[in-house]
Amino acid sequence: MKTTLELPDDLMRAIRVRAARSDRRLKDVVEELLRRGMECPPNQPSSDPVQRWRSELVLDEDGQYTNPKGIEDEAFFDALAQLRDADREQPPRDPFSERR
């Protein structure tokens, strides 16, 4: 079956490079990648609130991650509280002790 897809330029370049390096036809590489992707189970939401929150961040063109929900996102504050609680469970590090 023939079909037309619009793919981002960088993704298409990466697929072309992969095809050229493996000396395979572009259509064969695309088919392999699609089949592999279909074999994977759909992403299940993580039970870890920090991981759930991180998965929603967006990578901007300047390399910075931003939260599309803004600073008022309740999940952000829940994840921050969890990180702080985990940090408090650790004994304070002595900056003058020898590192090993």
Biopython code that builds the backbone (N, CA, C, O; Angstrom):
import numpy as np
from Bio.PDB.StructureBuilder import StructureBuilder

atoms = [
    (1, "MET", "N", (0.845, -1.173, 0.000)),
    (1, "MET", "CA", (0.000, 0.000, 0.000)),
    (1, "MET", "C", (0.892, 1.237, 0.000)),
    (1, "MET", "O", (1.869, 1.314, 0.744)),
    (2, "LYS", "N", (0.549, 2.176, -0.822)),
    (2, "LYS", "CA", (1.287, 3.437, -0.867)),
    (2, "LYS", "C", (0.558, 4.460, -0.021)),
    (2, "LYS", "O", (-0.672, 4.507, 0.017)),
    (3, "THR", "N", (1.350, 5.277, 0.658)),
    (3, "THR", "CA", (0.764, 6.343, 1.466)),
    (3, "THR", "C", (1.733, 7.514, 1.513)),
    (3, "THR", "O", (2.928, 7.355, 1.263)),
    (4, "THR", "N", (1.217, 8.669, 1.830)),
    (4, "THR", "CA", (2.047, 9.862, 1.951)),
    (4, "THR", "C", (2.019, 10.321, 3.398)),
    (4, "THR", "O", (0.955, 10.430, 4.007)),
    (5, "LEU", "N", (3.198, 10.589, 3.940)),
    (5, "LEU", "CA", (3.320, 11.071, 5.309)),
    (5, "LEU", "C", (4.100, 12.372, 5.322)),
    (5, "LEU", "O", (5.010, 12.569, 4.516)),
    (6, "GLU", "N", (3.747, 13.248, 6.229)),
    (6, "GLU", "CA", (4.550, 14.442, 6.473)),
    (6, "GLU", "C", (5.364, 14.190, 7.717)),
    (6, "GLU", "O", (4.809, 14.028, 8.805)),
    (7, "LEU", "N", (6.683, 14.154, 7.569)),
    (7, "LEU", "CA", (7.575, 13.911, 8.696)),
    (7, "LEU", "C", (8.473, 15.124, 8.902)),
    (7, "LEU", "O", (8.784, 15.830, 7.942)),
    (8, "PRO", "N", (8.890, 15.376, 10.127)),
    (8, "PRO", "CA", (9.829, 16.471, 10.367)),
    (8, "PRO", "C", (11.137, 16.222, 9.606)),
    (8, "PRO", "O", (11.578, 15.081, 9.467)),
    (9, "ASP", "N", (11.742, 17.297, 9.121)),
    (9, "ASP", "CA", (12.966, 17.182, 8.322)),
    (9, "ASP", "C", (14.070, 16.427, 9.049)),
    (9, "ASP", "O", (14.739, 15.583, 8.453)),
    (10, "ASP", "N", (14.266, 16.724, 10.330)),
    (10, "ASP", "CA", (15.352, 16.068, 11.061)),
    (10, "ASP", "C", (15.112, 14.563, 11.192)),
    (10, "ASP", "O", (16.061, 13.780, 11.146)),
    (11, "LEU", "N", (13.864, 14.158, 11.354)),
    (11, "LEU", "CA", (13.542, 12.738, 11.448)),
    (11, "LEU", "C", (13.802, 12.050, 10.109)),
    (11, "LEU", "O", (14.373, 10.960, 10.067)),
    (12, "MET", "N", (13.390, 12.677, 9.036)),
    (12, "MET", "CA", (13.588, 12.090, 7.710)),
    (12, "MET", "C", (15.075, 11.973, 7.388)),
    (12, "MET", "O", (15.513, 10.979, 6.810)),
    (13, "ARG", "N", (15.854, 13.000, 7.767)),
    (13, "ARG", "CA", (17.305, 12.927, 7.541)),
    (13, "ARG", "C", (17.906, 11.743, 8.303)),
    (13, "ARG", "O", (18.734, 11.006, 7.766)),
    (14, "ALA", "N", (17.484, 11.568, 9.553)),
    (14, "ALA", "CA", (18.018, 10.469, 10.366)),
    (14, "ALA", "C", (17.666, 9.116, 9.753)),
    (14, "ALA", "O", (18.486, 8.198, 9.769)),
    (15, "ILE", "N", (16.466, 8.986, 9.219)),
    (15, "ILE", "CA", (16.058, 7.725, 8.586)),
    (15, "ILE", "C", (16.868, 7.489, 7.316)),
    (15, "ILE", "O", (17.288, 6.364, 7.047)),
    (16, "ARG", "N", (17.088, 8.538, 6.539)),
    (16, "ARG", "CA", (17.896, 8.400, 5.314)),
    (16, "ARG", "C", (19.328, 7.988, 5.644)),
    (16, "ARG", "O", (19.911, 7.145, 4.963)),
    (17, "VAL", "N", (19.887, 8.586, 6.688)),
    (17, "VAL", "CA", (21.249, 8.234, 7.101)),
    (17, "VAL", "C", (21.300, 6.770, 7.518)),
    (17, "VAL", "O", (22.221, 6.044, 7.144)),
    (18, "ARG", "N", (20.309, 6.338, 8.293)),
    (18, "ARG", "CA", (20.271, 4.941, 8.739)),
    (18, "ARG", "C", (20.189, 4.008, 7.533)),
    (18, "ARG", "O", (20.873, 2.984, 7.493)),
    (19, "ALA", "N", (19.365, 4.354, 6.562)),
    (19, "ALA", "CA", (19.227, 3.514, 5.369)),
    (19, "ALA", "C", (20.542, 3.458, 4.594)),
    (19, "ALA", "O", (20.959, 2.389, 4.149)),
    (20, "ALA", "N", (21.191, 4.607, 4.434)),
    (20, "ALA", "CA", (22.448, 4.645, 3.683)),
    (20, "ALA", "C", (23.540, 3.850, 4.400)),
    (20, "ALA", "O", (24.287, 3.106, 3.764)),
    (21, "ARG", "N", (23.632, 4.005, 5.705)),
    (21, "ARG", "CA", (24.678, 3.297, 6.463)),
    (21, "ARG", "C", (24.471, 1.788, 6.455)),
    (21, "ARG", "O", (25.437, 1.027, 6.510)),
    (22, "SER", "N", (23.234, 1.359, 6.389)),
    (22, "SER", "CA", (22.960, -0.084, 6.383)),
    (22, "SER", "C", (22.787, -0.620, 4.961)),
    (22, "SER", "O", (22.485, -1.797, 4.766)),
    (23, "ASP", "N", (22.983, 0.261, 3.964)),
    (23, "ASP", "CA", (22.872, -0.118, 2.552)),
    (23, "ASP", "C", (21.527, -0.788, 2.267)),
    (23, "ASP", "O", (21.451, -1.839, 1.631)),
    (24, "ARG", "N", (20.462, -0.136, 2.766)),
    (24, "ARG", "CA", (19.106, -0.647, 2.573)),
    (24, "ARG", "C", (18.243, 0.432, 1.945)),
    (24, "ARG", "O", (18.574, 1.618, 1.972)),
    (25, "ARG", "N", (17.131, -0.010, 1.381)),
    (25, "ARG", "CA", (16.198, 0.949, 0.793)),
    (25, "ARG", "C", (15.484, 1.710, 1.907)),
    (25, "ARG", "O", (15.229, 1.174, 2.986)),
    (26, "LEU", "N", (15.171, 2.961, 1.622)),
    (26, "LEU", "CA", (14.493, 3.820, 2.585)),
    (26, "LEU", "C", (13.178, 3.189, 3.035)),
    (26, "LEU", "O", (12.871, 3.186, 4.227)),
    (27, "LYS", "N", (12.410, 2.663, 2.106)),
    (27, "LYS", "CA", (11.109, 2.075, 2.456)),
    (27, "LYS", "C", (11.262, 0.897, 3.397)),
    (27, "LYS", "O", (10.409, 0.686, 4.259)),
    (28, "ASP", "N", (12.341, 0.114, 3.251)),
    (28, "ASP", "CA", (12.567, -1.026, 4.141)),
    (28, "ASP", "C", (12.899, -0.565, 5.560)),
    (28, "ASP", "O", (12.446, -1.167, 6.534)),
    (29, "VAL", "N", (13.681, 0.493, 5.672)),
    (29, "VAL", "CA", (14.032, 1.017, 6.994)),
    (29, "VAL", "C", (12.792, 1.599, 7.672)),
    (29, "VAL", "O", (12.566, 1.365, 8.859)),
    (30, "VAL", "N", (11.992, 2.352, 6.923)),
    (30, "VAL", "CA", (10.766, 2.927, 7.493)),
    (30, "VAL", "C", (9.831, 1.807, 7.949)),
    (30, "VAL", "O", (9.254, 1.884, 9.034)),
    (31, "GLU", "N", (9.680, 0.768, 7.126)),
    (31, "GLU", "CA", (8.816, -0.358, 7.502)),
    (31, "GLU", "C", (9.319, -1.026, 8.781)),
    (31, "GLU", "O", (8.530, -1.328, 9.677)),
    (32, "GLU", "N", (10.628, -1.257, 8.867)),
    (32, "GLU", "CA", (11.193, -1.887, 10.064)),
    (32, "GLU", "C", (10.928, -1.038, 11.310)),
    (32, "GLU", "O", (10.530, -1.564, 12.349)),
    (33, "LEU", "N", (11.148, 0.265, 11.205)),
    (33, "LEU", "CA", (10.944, 1.150, 12.351)),
    (33, "LEU", "C", (9.477, 1.186, 12.773)),
    (33, "LEU", "O", (9.173, 1.190, 13.965)),
    (34, "LEU", "N", (8.580, 1.212, 11.809)),
    (34, "LEU", "CA", (7.151, 1.203, 12.133)),
    (34, "LEU", "C", (6.742, -0.110, 12.803)),
    (34, "LEU", "O", (5.995, -0.106, 13.780)),
    (35, "ARG", "N", (7.231, -1.223, 12.277)),
    (35, "ARG", "CA", (6.887, -2.525, 12.869)),
    (35, "ARG", "C", (7.423, -2.629, 14.298)),
    (35, "ARG", "O", (6.732, -3.117, 15.192)),
    (36, "ARG", "N", (8.664, -2.166, 14.507)),
    (36, "ARG", "CA", (9.229, -2.192, 15.864)),
    (36, "ARG", "C", (8.412, -1.325, 16.810)),
    (36, "ARG", "O", (8.162, -1.706, 17.953)),
    (37, "GLY", "N", (8.003, -0.169, 16.332)),
    (37, "GLY", "CA", (7.194, 0.720, 17.157)),
    (37, "GLY", "C", (5.843, 0.122, 17.494)),
    (37, "GLY", "O", (5.324, 0.337, 18.590)),
    (38, "MET", "N", (5.269, -0.626, 16.567)),
    (38, "MET", "CA", (3.967, -1.251, 16.806)),
    (38, "MET", "C", (4.070, -2.432, 17.768)),
    (38, "MET", "O", (3.080, -2.796, 18.402)),
    (39, "GLU", "N", (5.256, -3.037, 17.884)),
    (39, "GLU", "CA", (5.439, -4.160, 18.805)),
    (39, "GLU", "C", (5.487, -3.702, 20.258)),
    (39, "GLU", "O", (5.155, -4.468, 21.162)),
    (40, "CYS", "N", (5.895, -2.468, 20.484)),
    (40, "CYS", "CA", (6.020, -1.952, 21.848)),
    (40, "CYS", "C", (4.636, -1.657, 22.409)),
    (40, "CYS", "O", (3.771, -1.140, 21.702)),
    (41, "PRO", "N", (4.429, -1.986, 23.677)),
    (41, "PRO", "CA", (3.136, -1.638, 24.276)),
    (41, "PRO", "C", (3.004, -0.126, 24.386)),
    (41, "PRO", "O", (4.009, 0.575, 24.510)),
    (42, "PRO", "N", (1.787, 0.381, 24.343)),
    (42, "PRO", "CA", (1.618, 1.829, 24.482)),
    (42, "PRO", "C", (2.166, 2.289, 25.827)),
    (42, "PRO", "O", (2.145, 1.550, 26.811)),
    (43, "ASN", "N", (2.650, 3.512, 25.847)),
    (43, "ASN", "CA", (3.211, 4.058, 27.082)),
    (43, "ASN", "C", (2.150, 4.090, 28.170)),
    (43, "ASN", "O", (1.069, 4.652, 27.998)),
    (44, "GLN", "N", (2.484, 3.479, 29.282)),
    (44, "GLN", "CA", (1.610, 3.514, 30.444)),
    (44, "GLN", "C", (2.064, 4.659, 31.337)),
    (44, "GLN", "O", (3.266, 4.861, 31.509)),
    (45, "PRO", "N", (1.142, 5.404, 31.900)),
    (45, "PRO", "CA", (1.561, 6.473, 32.798)),
    (45, "PRO", "C", (2.328, 5.887, 33.977)),
    (45, "PRO", "O", (1.934, 4.873, 34.554)),
    (46, "SER", "N", (3.406, 6.532, 34.314)),
    (46, "SER", "CA", (4.243, 6.080, 35.419)),
    (46, "SER", "C", (3.520, 6.282, 36.743)),
    (46, "SER", "O", (2.751, 7.227, 36.912)),
    (47, "SER", "N", (3.785, 5.369, 37.681)),
    (47, "SER", "CA", (3.216, 5.547, 39.017)),
    (47, "SER", "C", (4.030, 6.557, 39.822)),
    (47, "SER", "O", (3.584, 7.035, 40.864)),
    (48, "ASP", "N", (5.232, 6.878, 39.329)),
    (48, "ASP", "CA", (6.096, 7.852, 39.993)),
    (48, "ASP", "C", (5.667, 9.258, 39.572)),
    (48, "ASP", "O", (5.754, 9.587, 38.389)),
    (49, "PRO", "N", (5.209, 10.095, 40.503)),
    (49, "PRO", "CA", (4.734, 11.425, 40.119)),
    (49, "PRO", "C", (5.826, 12.299, 39.507)),
    (49, "PRO", "O", (5.530, 13.150, 38.667)),
    (50, "VAL", "N", (7.068, 12.108, 39.905)),
    (50, "VAL", "CA", (8.163, 12.898, 39.328)),
    (50, "VAL", "C", (8.333, 12.528, 37.858)),
    (50, "VAL", "O", (8.470, 13.410, 37.010)),
    (51, "GLN", "N", (8.326, 11.227, 37.548)),
    (51, "GLN", "CA", (8.463, 10.793, 36.163)),
    (51, "GLN", "C", (7.274, 11.236, 35.314)),
    (51, "GLN", "O", (7.444, 11.634, 34.161)),
    (52, "ARG", "N", (6.073, 11.167, 35.885)),
    (52, "ARG", "CA", (4.889, 11.640, 35.153)),
    (52, "ARG", "C", (5.040, 13.113, 34.813)),
    (52, "ARG", "O", (4.765, 13.527, 33.687)),
    (53, "TRP", "N", (5.479, 13.906, 35.788)),
    (53, "TRP", "CA", (5.636, 15.345, 35.563)),
    (53, "TRP", "C", (6.718, 15.609, 34.519)),
    (53, "TRP", "O", (6.530, 16.440, 33.630)),
    (54, "ARG", "N", (7.853, 14.907, 34.618)),
    (54, "ARG", "CA", (8.943, 15.108, 33.652)),
    (54, "ARG", "C", (8.509, 14.758, 32.236)),
    (54, "ARG", "O", (8.936, 15.402, 31.278)),
    (55, "SER", "N", (7.660, 13.738, 32.098)),
    (55, "SER", "CA", (7.240, 13.316, 30.761)),
    (55, "SER", "C", (6.377, 14.370, 30.070)),
    (55, "SER", "O", (6.224, 14.339, 28.849)),
    (56, "GLU", "N", (5.821, 15.287, 30.827)),
    (56, "GLU", "CA", (4.969, 16.325, 30.244)),
    (56, "GLU", "C", (5.746, 17.585, 29.861)),
    (56, "GLU", "O", (5.189, 18.480, 29.225)),
    (57, "LEU", "N", (7.024, 17.667, 30.240)),
    (57, "LEU", "CA", (7.809, 18.852, 29.912)),
    (57, "LEU", "C", (8.073, 18.913, 28.415)),
    (57, "LEU", "O", (8.113, 17.886, 27.737)),
    (58, "VAL", "N", (8.251, 20.121, 27.911)),
    (58, "VAL", "CA", (8.489, 20.340, 26.488)),
    (58, "VAL", "C", (9.890, 20.906, 26.317)),
    (58, "VAL", "O", (10.265, 21.857, 27.003)),
    (59, "LEU", "N", (10.676, 20.321, 25.395)),
    (59, "LEU", "CA", (12.015, 20.816, 25.099)),
    (59, "LEU", "C", (11.896, 21.939, 24.077)),
    (59, "LEU", "O", (11.441, 21.725, 22.954)),
    (60, "ASP", "N", (12.310, 23.141, 24.478)),
    (60, "ASP", "CA", (12.252, 24.296, 23.590)),
    (60, "ASP", "C", (13.459, 24.315, 22.660)),
    (60, "ASP", "O", (14.422, 23.577, 22.867)),
    (61, "GLU", "N", (13.401, 25.166, 21.631)),
    (61, "GLU", "CA", (14.482, 25.273, 20.657)),
    (61, "GLU", "C", (15.796, 25.689, 21.295)),
    (61, "GLU", "O", (16.865, 25.330, 20.802)),
    (62, "ASP", "N", (15.729, 26.444, 22.388)),
    (62, "ASP", "CA", (16.960, 26.912, 23.039)),
    (62, "ASP", "C", (17.538, 25.881, 24.010)),
    (62, "ASP", "O", (18.513, 26.169, 24.703)),
    (63, "GLY", "N", (16.949, 24.686, 24.068)),
    (63, "GLY", "CA", (17.465, 23.630, 24.925)),
    (63, "GLY", "C", (16.895, 23.632, 26.330)),
    (63, "GLY", "O", (17.270, 22.793, 27.149)),
    (64, "GLN", "N", (16.000, 24.557, 26.623)),
    (64, "GLN", "CA", (15.381, 24.641, 27.944)),
    (64, "GLN", "C", (14.099, 23.808, 27.965)),
    (64, "GLN", "O", (13.386, 23.729, 26.964)),
    (65, "TYR", "N", (13.814, 23.196, 29.095)),
    (65, "TYR", "CA", (12.555, 22.487, 29.276)),
    (65, "TYR", "C", (11.559, 23.427, 29.934)),
    (65, "TYR", "O", (11.901, 24.160, 30.862)),
    (66, "THR", "N", (10.334, 23.402, 29.452)),
    (66, "THR", "CA", (9.285, 24.221, 30.054)),
    (66, "THR", "C", (8.067, 23.347, 30.335)),
    (66, "THR", "O", (7.854, 22.305, 29.715)),
    (67, "ASN", "N", (7.290, 23.812, 31.285)),
    (67, "ASN", "CA", (6.054, 23.128, 31.645)),
    (67, "ASN", "C", (4.915, 23.837, 30.918)),
    (67, "ASN", "O", (4.608, 24.986, 31.236)),
    (68, "PRO", "N", (4.278, 23.171, 29.943)),
    (68, "PRO", "CA", (3.218, 23.838, 29.193)),
    (68, "PRO", "C", (2.017, 24.217, 30.055)),
    (68, "PRO", "O", (1.217, 25.069, 29.667)),
    (69, "LYS", "N", (1.888, 23.585, 31.224)),
    (69, "LYS", "CA", (0.773, 23.909, 32.108)),
    (69, "LYS", "C", (1.068, 25.140, 32.961)),
    (69, "LYS", "O", (0.193, 25.640, 33.668)),
    (70, "GLY", "N", (2.298, 25.620, 32.888)),
    (70, "GLY", "CA", (2.651, 26.820, 33.645)),
    (70, "GLY", "C", (3.054, 26.518, 35.071)),
    (70, "GLY", "O", (3.097, 25.359, 35.486)),
    (71, "ILE", "N", (3.343, 27.550, 35.805)),
    (71, "ILE", "CA", (3.832, 27.414, 37.173)),
    (71, "ILE", "C", (2.734, 26.975, 38.130)),
    (71, "ILE", "O", (3.037, 26.495, 39.222)),
    (72, "GLU", "N", (1.496, 27.120, 37.764)),
    (72, "GLU", "CA", (0.393, 26.753, 38.658)),
    (72, "GLU", "C", (0.013, 25.279, 38.550)),
    (72, "GLU", "O", (-1.016, 24.867, 39.085)),
    (73, "ASP", "N", (0.822, 24.488, 37.870)),
    (73, "ASP", "CA", (0.551, 23.062, 37.702)),
    (73, "ASP", "C", (0.716, 22.347, 39.042)),
    (73, "ASP", "O", (1.808, 22.336, 39.611)),
    (74, "GLU", "N", (-0.352, 21.758, 39.540)),
    (74, "GLU", "CA", (-0.329, 21.084, 40.846)),
    (74, "GLU", "C", (0.660, 19.922, 40.861)),
    (74, "GLU", "O", (1.290, 19.661, 41.886)),
    (75, "ALA", "N", (0.804, 19.218, 39.726)),
    (75, "ALA", "CA", (1.742, 18.093, 39.664)),
    (75, "ALA", "C", (3.174, 18.562, 39.895)),
    (75, "ALA", "O", (3.983, 17.832, 40.467)),
    (76, "PHE", "N", (3.487, 19.774, 39.454)),
    (76, "PHE", "CA", (4.824, 20.332, 39.680)),
    (76, "PHE", "C", (5.103, 20.437, 41.171)),
    (76, "PHE", "O", (6.163, 20.024, 41.642)),
    (77, "PHE", "N", (4.164, 20.984, 41.902)),
    (77, "PHE", "CA", (4.374, 21.173, 43.333)),
    (77, "PHE", "C", (4.396, 19.837, 44.075)),
    (77, "PHE", "O", (5.127, 19.685, 45.054)),
    (78, "ASP", "N", (3.604, 18.873, 43.617)),
    (78, "ASP", "CA", (3.640, 17.540, 44.216)),
    (78, "ASP", "C", (5.004, 16.885, 43.989)),
    (78, "ASP", "O", (5.578, 16.298, 44.907)),
    (79, "ALA", "N", (5.520, 16.989, 42.752)),
    (79, "ALA", "CA", (6.827, 16.405, 42.444)),
    (79, "ALA", "C", (7.929, 17.104, 43.231)),
    (79, "ALA", "O", (8.848, 16.453, 43.728)),
    (80, "LEU", "N", (7.840, 18.423, 43.345)),
    (80, "LEU", "CA", (8.832, 19.184, 44.105)),
    (80, "LEU", "C", (8.818, 18.767, 45.573)),
    (80, "LEU", "O", (9.876, 18.604, 46.181)),
    (81, "ALA", "N", (7.643, 18.596, 46.138)),
    (81, "ALA", "CA", (7.536, 18.167, 47.537)),
    (81, "ALA", "C", (8.128, 16.773, 47.716)),
    (81, "ALA", "O", (8.788, 16.501, 48.719)),
    (82, "GLN", "N", (7.895, 15.899, 46.755)),
    (82, "GLN", "CA", (8.441, 14.548, 46.843)),
    (82, "GLN", "C", (9.970, 14.582, 46.784)),
    (82, "GLN", "O", (10.630, 13.861, 47.533)),
    (83, "LEU", "N", (10.536, 15.405, 45.908)),
    (83, "LEU", "CA", (11.989, 15.535, 45.830)),
    (83, "LEU", "C", (12.557, 16.073, 47.138)),
    (83, "LEU", "O", (13.575, 15.582, 47.626)),
    (84, "ARG", "N", (11.907, 17.072, 47.698)),
    (84, "ARG", "CA", (12.379, 17.643, 48.966)),
    (84, "ARG", "C", (12.311, 16.616, 50.086)),
    (84, "ARG", "O", (13.241, 16.513, 50.887)),
    (85, "ASP", "N", (11.218, 15.853, 50.154)),
    (85, "ASP", "CA", (11.085, 14.827, 51.188)),
    (85, "ASP", "C", (12.175, 13.769, 51.053)),
    (85, "ASP", "O", (12.761, 13.346, 52.049)),
    (86, "ALA", "N", (12.445, 13.344, 49.822)),
    (86, "ALA", "CA", (13.486, 12.339, 49.594)),
    (86, "ALA", "C", (14.849, 12.887, 49.996)),
    (86, "ALA", "O", (15.672, 12.158, 50.550)),
    (87, "ASP", "N", (15.093, 14.167, 49.719)),
    (87, "ASP", "CA", (16.367, 14.785, 50.077)),
    (87, "ASP", "C", (16.524, 14.866, 51.592)),
    (87, "ASP", "O", (17.625, 14.699, 52.116)),
    (88, "ARG", "N", (15.435, 15.118, 52.287)),
    (88, "ARG", "CA", (15.488, 15.227, 53.752)),
    (88, "ARG", "C", (15.756, 13.881, 54.416)),
    (88, "ARG", "O", (16.239, 13.835, 55.547)),
    (89, "GLU", "N", (15.449, 12.792, 53.731)),
    (89, "GLU", "CA", (15.701, 11.463, 54.282)),
    (89, "GLU", "C", (17.190, 11.139, 54.317)),
    (89, "GLU", "O", (17.626, 10.296, 55.101)),
    (90, "GLN", "N", (17.968, 11.805, 53.473)),
    (90, "GLN", "CA", (19.411, 11.590, 53.425)),
    (90, "GLN", "C", (20.078, 12.390, 54.537)),
    (90, "GLN", "O", (19.669, 13.520, 54.803)),
    (91, "PRO", "N", (21.102, 11.828, 55.197)),
    (91, "PRO", "CA", (21.813, 12.639, 56.185)),
    (91, "PRO", "C", (22.567, 13.759, 55.469)),
    (91, "PRO", "O", (22.981, 13.592, 54.322)),
    (92, "PRO", "N", (22.746, 14.891, 56.134)),
    (92, "PRO", "CA", (23.460, 15.983, 55.485)),
    (92, "PRO", "C", (24.885, 15.561, 55.133)),
    (92, "PRO", "O", (25.530, 14.832, 55.886)),
    (93, "ARG", "N", (25.360, 16.019, 53.999)),
    (93, "ARG", "CA", (26.707, 15.695, 53.547)),
    (93, "ARG", "C", (27.681, 16.670, 54.178)),
    (93, "ARG", "O", (27.445, 17.878, 54.194)),
    (94, "ASP", "N", (28.787, 16.135, 54.700)),
    (94, "ASP", "CA", (29.837, 16.976, 55.266)),
    (94, "ASP", "C", (30.740, 17.429, 54.124)),
    (94, "ASP", "O", (31.437, 16.600, 53.540)),
    (95, "PRO", "N", (30.750, 18.715, 53.789)),
    (95, "PRO", "CA", (31.548, 19.171, 52.649)),
    (95, "PRO", "C", (33.049, 19.066, 52.899)),
    (95, "PRO", "O", (33.837, 19.162, 51.957)),
    (96, "PHE", "N", (33.454, 18.872, 54.144)),
    (96, "PHE", "CA", (34.880, 18.822, 54.459)),
    (96, "PHE", "C", (35.403, 17.398, 54.599)),
    (96, "PHE", "O", (36.602, 17.192, 54.791)),
    (97, "SER", "N", (34.520, 16.424, 54.503)),
    (97, "SER", "CA", (34.978, 15.036, 54.610)),
    (97, "SER", "C", (35.612, 14.608, 53.293)),
    (97, "SER", "O", (35.365, 15.198, 52.241)),
    (98, "GLU", "N", (36.429, 13.573, 53.379)),
    (98, "GLU", "CA", (37.075, 13.066, 52.168)),
    (98, "GLU", "C", (36.043, 12.351, 51.310)),
    (98, "GLU", "O", (35.190, 11.618, 51.810)),
    (99, "ARG", "N", (36.141, 12.582, 50.019)),
    (99, "ARG", "CA", (35.263, 11.870, 49.080)),
    (99, "ARG", "C", (35.950, 10.600, 48.646)),
    (99, "ARG", "O", (37.158, 10.576, 48.411)),
    (100, "ARG", "N", (35.179, 9.559, 48.545)),
    (100, "ARG", "CA", (35.747, 8.282, 48.085)),
    (100, "ARG", "C", (34.975, 7.771, 46.929)),
    (100, "ARG", "O", (35.293, 6.708, 46.395)),
]
sb = StructureBuilder()
sb.init_structure("model")
sb.init_model(0)
sb.init_chain("A")
sb.init_seg("    ")
for serial, (resi, resn, name, xyz) in enumerate(atoms, 1):
    if name == "N":
        sb.init_residue(resn, " ", resi, " ")
    sb.init_atom(name, np.array(xyz, "f"), 0.0, 1.0, " ", f" {name:<3s}", serial, name[0])
structure = sb.get_structure()
